[in-house]
Amino acid sequence: MTETNEKELYQIIWLIRRLFRALAQQSSENLEDYGISVADRAVMEFLYHQKTVGS
């Protein structure tokens, strides 16, 4: 891999990480009204998926 490719790849990864953080923050803010955390929502999503797949 060339140095230019490595720099471009690093920039892409950096942007994806920033996007992930922004989405996580927005999710957290949206869930505040419901009194649940992002972690709570993740558990509920996991359990719901288990229920639908296990049926």
Jmol script that loads the backbone (N, CA, C; Angstrom):
load data "model"
ATOM      1  N   MET A   1       0.859  -1.167   0.000  1.00  0.00           N
ATOM      2  CA  MET A   1       0.000   0.000   0.000  1.00  0.00           C
ATOM      3  C   MET A   1       0.906   1.231   0.000  1.00  0.00           C
ATOM      4  N   THR A   2       0.578   2.179  -0.824  1.00  0.00           N
ATOM      5  CA  THR A   2       1.384   3.394  -0.906  1.00  0.00           C
ATOM      6  C   THR A   2       1.058   4.334   0.246  1.00  0.00           C
ATOM      7  N   GLU A   3       1.946   5.288   0.456  1.00  0.00           N
ATOM      8  CA  GLU A   3       1.722   6.263   1.528  1.00  0.00           C
ATOM      9  C   GLU A   3       0.456   7.069   1.287  1.00  0.00           C
ATOM     10  N   THR A   4       0.171   7.386   0.021  1.00  0.00           N
ATOM     11  CA  THR A   4      -1.047   8.137  -0.314  1.00  0.00           C
ATOM     12  C   THR A   4      -2.280   7.318   0.039  1.00  0.00           C
ATOM     13  N   ASN A   5      -2.273   6.039  -0.308  1.00  0.00           N
ATOM     14  CA  ASN A   5      -3.411   5.173   0.025  1.00  0.00           C
ATOM     15  C   ASN A   5      -3.612   5.062   1.534  1.00  0.00           C
ATOM     16  N   GLU A   6      -2.506   4.975   2.268  1.00  0.00           N
ATOM     17  CA  GLU A   6      -2.609   4.881   3.719  1.00  0.00           C
ATOM     18  C   GLU A   6      -3.215   6.155   4.304  1.00  0.00           C
ATOM     19  N   LYS A   7      -2.827   7.300   3.790  1.00  0.00           N
ATOM     20  CA  LYS A   7      -3.378   8.572   4.273  1.00  0.00           C
ATOM     21  C   LYS A   7      -4.859   8.673   3.945  1.00  0.00           C
ATOM     22  N   GLU A   8      -5.245   8.263   2.749  1.00  0.00           N
ATOM     23  CA  GLU A   8      -6.657   8.290   2.361  1.00  0.00           C
ATOM     24  C   GLU A   8      -7.467   7.331   3.223  1.00  0.00           C
ATOM     25  N   LEU A   9      -6.930   6.154   3.461  1.00  0.00           N
ATOM     26  CA  LEU A   9      -7.610   5.172   4.303  1.00  0.00           C
ATOM     27  C   LEU A   9      -7.765   5.706   5.726  1.00  0.00           C
ATOM     28  N   TYR A  10      -6.730   6.322   6.247  1.00  0.00           N
ATOM     29  CA  TYR A  10      -6.805   6.908   7.581  1.00  0.00           C
ATOM     30  C   TYR A  10      -7.898   7.969   7.629  1.00  0.00           C
ATOM     31  N   GLN A  11      -7.997   8.818   6.620  1.00  0.00           N
ATOM     32  CA  GLN A  11      -9.021   9.860   6.578  1.00  0.00           C
ATOM     33  C   GLN A  11     -10.420   9.260   6.563  1.00  0.00           C
ATOM     34  N   ILE A  12     -10.598   8.198   5.799  1.00  0.00           N
ATOM     35  CA  ILE A  12     -11.905   7.530   5.740  1.00  0.00           C
ATOM     36  C   ILE A  12     -12.262   6.955   7.103  1.00  0.00           C
ATOM     37  N   ILE A  13     -11.310   6.274   7.727  1.00  0.00           N
ATOM     38  CA  ILE A  13     -11.563   5.691   9.044  1.00  0.00           C
ATOM     39  C   ILE A  13     -11.874   6.785  10.054  1.00  0.00           C
ATOM     40  N   TRP A  14     -11.139   7.876  10.014  1.00  0.00           N
ATOM     41  CA  TRP A  14     -11.356   8.992  10.918  1.00  0.00           C
ATOM     42  C   TRP A  14     -12.759   9.564  10.742  1.00  0.00           C
ATOM     43  N   LEU A  15     -13.192   9.727   9.499  1.00  0.00           N
ATOM     44  CA  LEU A  15     -14.532  10.248   9.242  1.00  0.00           C
ATOM     45  C   LEU A  15     -15.616   9.284   9.718  1.00  0.00           C
ATOM     46  N   ILE A  16     -15.412   8.006   9.506  1.00  0.00           N
ATOM     47  CA  ILE A  16     -16.384   7.006   9.961  1.00  0.00           C
ATOM     48  C   ILE A  16     -16.494   7.024  11.479  1.00  0.00           C
ATOM     49  N   ARG A  17     -15.377   7.138  12.162  1.00  0.00           N
ATOM     50  CA  ARG A  17     -15.409   7.189  13.624  1.00  0.00           C
ATOM     51  C   ARG A  17     -16.137   8.431  14.116  1.00  0.00           C
ATOM     52  N   ARG A  18     -15.911   9.561  13.472  1.00  0.00           N
ATOM     53  CA  ARG A  18     -16.624  10.789  13.848  1.00  0.00           C
ATOM     54  C   ARG A  18     -18.119  10.648  13.600  1.00  0.00           C
ATOM     55  N   LEU A  19     -18.489  10.042  12.475  1.00  0.00           N
ATOM     56  CA  LEU A  19     -19.897   9.817  12.162  1.00  0.00           C
ATOM     57  C   LEU A  19     -20.530   8.891  13.195  1.00  0.00           C
ATOM     58  N   PHE A  20     -19.829   7.832  13.549  1.00  0.00           N
ATOM     59  CA  PHE A  20     -20.330   6.902  14.556  1.00  0.00           C
ATOM     60  C   PHE A  20     -20.588   7.625  15.876  1.00  0.00           C
ATOM     61  N   ARG A  21     -19.655   8.465  16.306  1.00  0.00           N
ATOM     62  CA  ARG A  21     -19.825   9.210  17.556  1.00  0.00           C
ATOM     63  C   ARG A  21     -21.006  10.169  17.466  1.00  0.00           C
ATOM     64  N   ALA A  22     -21.156  10.850  16.330  1.00  0.00           N
ATOM     65  CA  ALA A  22     -22.270  11.786  16.162  1.00  0.00           C
ATOM     66  C   ALA A  22     -23.601  11.046  16.204  1.00  0.00           C
ATOM     67  N   LEU A  23     -23.674   9.890  15.567  1.00  0.00           N
ATOM     68  CA  LEU A  23     -24.900   9.094  15.584  1.00  0.00           C
ATOM     69  C   LEU A  23     -25.196   8.570  16.988  1.00  0.00           C
ATOM     70  N   ALA A  24     -24.165   8.150  17.691  1.00  0.00           N
ATOM     71  CA  ALA A  24     -24.355   7.666  19.059  1.00  0.00           C
ATOM     72  C   ALA A  24     -24.867   8.785  19.956  1.00  0.00           C
ATOM     73  N   GLN A  25     -24.318   9.970  19.801  1.00  0.00           N
ATOM     74  CA  GLN A  25     -24.761  11.110  20.599  1.00  0.00           C
ATOM     75  C   GLN A  25     -26.212  11.452  20.286  1.00  0.00           C
ATOM     76  N   GLN A  26     -26.568  11.447  19.014  1.00  0.00           N
ATOM     77  CA  GLN A  26     -27.945  11.757  18.620  1.00  0.00           C
ATOM     78  C   GLN A  26     -28.906  10.703  19.162  1.00  0.00           C
ATOM     79  N   SER A  27     -28.517   9.447  19.101  1.00  0.00           N
ATOM     80  CA  SER A  27     -29.354   8.373  19.646  1.00  0.00           C
ATOM     81  C   SER A  27     -29.568   8.568  21.131  1.00  0.00           C
ATOM     82  N   SER A  28     -28.497   8.904  21.826  1.00  0.00           N
ATOM     83  CA  SER A  28     -28.590   9.130  23.261  1.00  0.00           C
ATOM     84  C   SER A  28     -29.555  10.267  23.576  1.00  0.00           C
ATOM     85  N   GLU A  29     -29.463  11.348  22.847  1.00  0.00           N
ATOM     86  CA  GLU A  29     -30.357  12.483  23.059  1.00  0.00           C
ATOM     87  C   GLU A  29     -31.802  12.126  22.753  1.00  0.00           C
ATOM     88  N   ASN A  30     -32.028  11.352  21.697  1.00  0.00           N
ATOM     89  CA  ASN A  30     -33.390  10.960  21.334  1.00  0.00           C
ATOM     90  C   ASN A  30     -34.026  10.041  22.371  1.00  0.00           C
ATOM     91  N   LEU A  31     -33.212   9.226  23.036  1.00  0.00           N
ATOM     92  CA  LEU A  31     -33.738   8.268  24.003  1.00  0.00           C
ATOM     93  C   LEU A  31     -33.967   8.877  25.376  1.00  0.00           C
ATOM     94  N   GLU A  32     -33.402  10.053  25.638  1.00  0.00           N
ATOM     95  CA  GLU A  32     -33.566  10.690  26.948  1.00  0.00           C
ATOM     96  C   GLU A  32     -35.033  10.846  27.320  1.00  0.00           C
ATOM     97  N   ASP A  33     -35.869  11.220  26.369  1.00  0.00           N
ATOM     98  CA  ASP A  33     -37.296  11.420  26.634  1.00  0.00           C
ATOM     99  C   ASP A  33     -37.983  10.146  27.114  1.00  0.00           C
ATOM    100  N   TYR A  34     -37.439   8.995  26.759  1.00  0.00           N
ATOM    101  CA  TYR A  34     -38.035   7.718  27.144  1.00  0.00           C
ATOM    102  C   TYR A  34     -37.433   7.162  28.435  1.00  0.00           C
ATOM    103  N   GLY A  35     -36.419   7.836  28.951  1.00  0.00           N
ATOM    104  CA  GLY A  35     -35.789   7.393  30.188  1.00  0.00           C
ATOM    105  C   GLY A  35     -34.940   6.146  30.042  1.00  0.00           C
ATOM    106  N   ILE A  36     -34.452   5.894  28.841  1.00  0.00           N
ATOM    107  CA  ILE A  36     -33.581   4.741  28.635  1.00  0.00           C
ATOM    108  C   ILE A  36     -32.264   5.206  28.017  1.00  0.00           C
ATOM    109  N   SER A  37     -31.247   4.388  28.218  1.00  0.00           N
ATOM    110  CA  SER A  37     -29.932   4.706  27.664  1.00  0.00           C
ATOM    111  C   SER A  37     -29.729   3.956  26.347  1.00  0.00           C
ATOM    112  N   VAL A  38     -28.653   4.295  25.684  1.00  0.00           N
ATOM    113  CA  VAL A  38     -28.307   3.590  24.444  1.00  0.00           C
ATOM    114  C   VAL A  38     -28.053   2.113  24.753  1.00  0.00           C
ATOM    115  N   ALA A  39     -27.420   1.848  25.895  1.00  0.00           N
ATOM    116  CA  ALA A  39     -27.162   0.463  26.290  1.00  0.00           C
ATOM    117  C   ALA A  39     -28.477  -0.285  26.541  1.00  0.00           C
ATOM    118  N   ASP A  40     -29.434   0.381  27.195  1.00  0.00           N
ATOM    119  CA  ASP A  40     -30.751  -0.238  27.426  1.00  0.00           C
ATOM    120  C   ASP A  40     -31.407  -0.600  26.098  1.00  0.00           C
ATOM    121  N   ARG A  41     -31.359   0.332  25.158  1.00  0.00           N
ATOM    122  CA  ARG A  41     -31.963   0.104  23.852  1.00  0.00           C
ATOM    123  C   ARG A  41     -31.289  -1.059  23.136  1.00  0.00           C
ATOM    124  N   ALA A  42     -29.979  -1.153  23.283  1.00  0.00           N
ATOM    125  CA  ALA A  42     -29.247  -2.249  22.643  1.00  0.00           C
ATOM    126  C   ALA A  42     -29.686  -3.597  23.194  1.00  0.00           C
ATOM    127  N   VAL A  43     -29.897  -3.669  24.504  1.00  0.00           N
ATOM    128  CA  VAL A  43     -30.361  -4.914  25.116  1.00  0.00           C
ATOM    129  C   VAL A  43     -31.764  -5.250  24.618  1.00  0.00           C
ATOM    130  N   MET A  44     -32.640  -4.254  24.570  1.00  0.00           N
ATOM    131  CA  MET A  44     -34.006  -4.500  24.077  1.00  0.00           C
ATOM    132  C   MET A  44     -33.988  -4.970  22.626  1.00  0.00           C
ATOM    133  N   GLU A  45     -33.128  -4.363  21.827  1.00  0.00           N
ATOM    134  CA  GLU A  45     -33.018  -4.777  20.422  1.00  0.00           C
ATOM    135  C   GLU A  45     -32.530  -6.218  20.322  1.00  0.00           C
ATOM    136  N   PHE A  46     -31.550  -6.570  21.136  1.00  0.00           N
ATOM    137  CA  PHE A  46     -31.025  -7.935  21.151  1.00  0.00           C
ATOM    138  C   PHE A  46     -32.118  -8.921  21.539  1.00  0.00           C
ATOM    139  N   LEU A  47     -32.850  -8.611  22.604  1.00  0.00           N
ATOM    140  CA  LEU A  47     -33.903  -9.508  23.070  1.00  0.00           C
ATOM    141  C   LEU A  47     -35.027  -9.640  22.057  1.00  0.00           C
ATOM    142  N   TYR A  48     -35.383  -8.525  21.419  1.00  0.00           N
ATOM    143  CA  TYR A  48     -36.436  -8.561  20.400  1.00  0.00           C
ATOM    144  C   TYR A  48     -35.999  -9.449  19.232  1.00  0.00           C
ATOM    145  N   HIS A  49     -34.736  -9.290  18.827  1.00  0.00           N
ATOM    146  CA  HIS A  49     -34.221 -10.101  17.722  1.00  0.00           C
ATOM    147  C   HIS A  49     -34.233 -11.581  18.092  1.00  0.00           C
ATOM    148  N   GLN A  50     -33.838 -11.896  19.328  1.00  0.00           N
ATOM    149  CA  GLN A  50     -33.852 -13.281  19.775  1.00  0.00           C
ATOM    150  C   GLN A  50     -35.255 -13.853  19.760  1.00  0.00           C
ATOM    151  N   LYS A  51     -36.228 -13.042  20.137  1.00  0.00           N
ATOM    152  CA  LYS A  51     -37.623 -13.482  20.161  1.00  0.00           C
ATOM    153  C   LYS A  51     -38.121 -13.768  18.749  1.00  0.00           C
ATOM    154  N   THR A  52     -37.806 -12.880  17.801  1.00  0.00           N
ATOM    155  CA  THR A  52     -38.313 -13.051  16.443  1.00  0.00           C
ATOM    156  C   THR A  52     -37.586 -14.159  15.693  1.00  0.00           C
ATOM    157  N   VAL A  53     -36.308 -14.322  15.946  1.00  0.00           N
ATOM    158  CA  VAL A  53     -35.538 -15.370  15.264  1.00  0.00           C
ATOM    159  C   VAL A  53     -35.853 -16.733  15.879  1.00  0.00           C
ATOM    160  N   GLY A  54     -36.030 -16.755  17.184  1.00  0.00           N
ATOM    161  CA  GLY A  54     -36.279 -18.017  17.893  1.00  0.00           C
ATOM    162  C   GLY A  54     -37.679 -18.568  17.693  1.00  0.00           C
ATOM    163  N   SER A  55     -38.562 -17.776  17.097  1.00  0.00           N
ATOM    164  CA  SER A  55     -39.958 -18.233  16.925  1.00  0.00           C
ATOM    165  C   SER A  55     -40.098 -19.259  15.858  1.00  0.00           C
TER     166      SER A  55
END
end "model"
wireframe off; spacefill off
backbone 0.3
color backbone group
